[in-house]
Amino acid sequence: MEEVVSSAVVQETVCQVLSGLVDRYNGKLKLNANENLERLEMAHIKLEASLGISNMWMITDSSLLHWRKKLKLAA
């Protein structure tokens, strides 16, 4: 009988610890997703700003024109 009780206690303890670890891991994933979304939004803002500025320039160099075309596609 003692073995059954101790086995049940150990099993419940392991379940509690694993559940806590999973919850903590999922919380970090959500936090990282939010951080990544904010970084992506900032990158998009910078991309649009670069395009706006480059449209004001009289660019004739083919490599820069190609770069601007790639930026427009990415935006």
Secondary structure, 3 states (H helix, E strand, C coil): CHHHHHHHHHHHHHHHHHHHHHHHHHHHHHHHHHHHHHHHHHHHHHHHHHHHHHHHCCCCCHHHHHHHHHHHHHC
